[in-house]
Structures are given as C-alpha cells and as structure tokens.
Amino acid sequence: MRFLIVRTEIRAAADTDIAAAWAGGGRLRDETSAPEPRRQVVHAEDRDAALLLARALSTVGAVRAGRHRVKVLPISDLAHPYRRDGG
C-alpha cells in the first residue's frame, strides 16, 4: 500500500467557534470540505518508509513549535483505477 505524507499549516480557531462546536456536537474543522493548507507533500511505497519520512518532517521547526502538523494518509489502490500495471 502506498502512503501520502503531508505537512500542513494548523488553522487557528476562535474560542467562540470552539465553544459552539462543542455545545452543538458538531465539528470545528472538516478536512473533506476545507482542508488545511499544505506546505509539503511526499509519497512513500510502504508504511515503514512513510513513518520514517513523517519522523523526518516532524523535526521541522514549525512542526515542533506547533504551527504545522504532519499527517500520514494511506492511499488505496483504487486511487488510480486506470493504471494497467496493478499499482
């Protein structure tokens, strides 16, 4: 399975937005409709390589300071349904 490693900016949320989402049982952020801005994207062919790359991206100063985050996302084989080589 292939993986996508993404470093994104963390969006700030106002206290009133957090309180409204908490009280209403809704979501504060919905990544499917409004994803965080991407700063860096890397692909990996297996889980071990993805975790190694994520660990390396986690050493960036903005991640350590809490302004960015690193996400490891599995990419299903159905992401490229028209590829003939099976991958």
ABEGO torsion letter per residue (X at the ends): XBBBBBBBBBBBBBAAAAAAAAAAGBBABBAAABBBBBABBBBBABAAAAAAAAAAAAABAAAAAGABBBBBBBBBAAABAABAAGX
